Amino acid sequence: MRLKSSPALQLFARNFKEARLKARLSQNDVHERCGVATSYVSAVERGRRSVTIECAARLAGAVEVPLHLLLSP
């Protein structure tokens, strides 16, 4: 059974992936920059994992984008 993620989670997922690709970073690069597993990065980008505010800030730092931009439509 697939879990349905919230609109806010989908927004973060889409914005984070766009920022990562724009920065020309791989999921492994994000892992190396902020220490989260590549499988976690993948799950976040697919909207399958919720993120804490602390982890969201670390992910934003890894792609060098202010956190508020990852939460904006």
C-alpha positions, 0 to 999 in steps of 0.5 A, a space after each residue: 500500500 502506498 502512503 499518501 503524503 501531504 501537500 506540504 511534504 510534496 511541495 518540499 520534495 519538489 522544491 528540494 529536488 529542483 534545488 539539488 538538480 539546479 546546484 548540479 548535486 547528486 544525492 550522494 553529494 547531499 549525503 556527503 554535505 549533511 550526513 543523511 543517507 542517500 536512501 533518505 534523500 531519495 525518499 524525501 524527494 519522492 515525498 515518502 519521508 517526513 522531515 524534521 525542521 532540523 533535517 530540512 535546514 540541513 538539507 537546505 544548507 546542503 543545496 545552498 538554498 534558504 529553507 523558506 524557499 523550499 517551503 514556498 509554492 
